[in-house]
Amino acid sequence: MSCEHLICAACAGPVVEGRCPVCREGRAKVHHHGFLGLSPLVIALTVILALALLALKHVGGY
């Protein structure tokens, strides 16, 4: 989602410019990043990869 075309209800300015505290908060919510600045998708894929490697190690140990 992008905040390019969003208009702030408090100051009637474009949210992307961040003219008032409401704009800045809205912009931060739209562009929120996950843990350590990573997107939730990257975090989920990392966890899935780690679990797959752990499963392969477990299966290969027999």
Secondary structure, 3 states (H helix, E strand, C coil): CCCCCCECCCCCCEHHHCCCHHHHHHHHHHCCCCHHHCCHHHHHHHHHHHHHHHHHHHHHCC
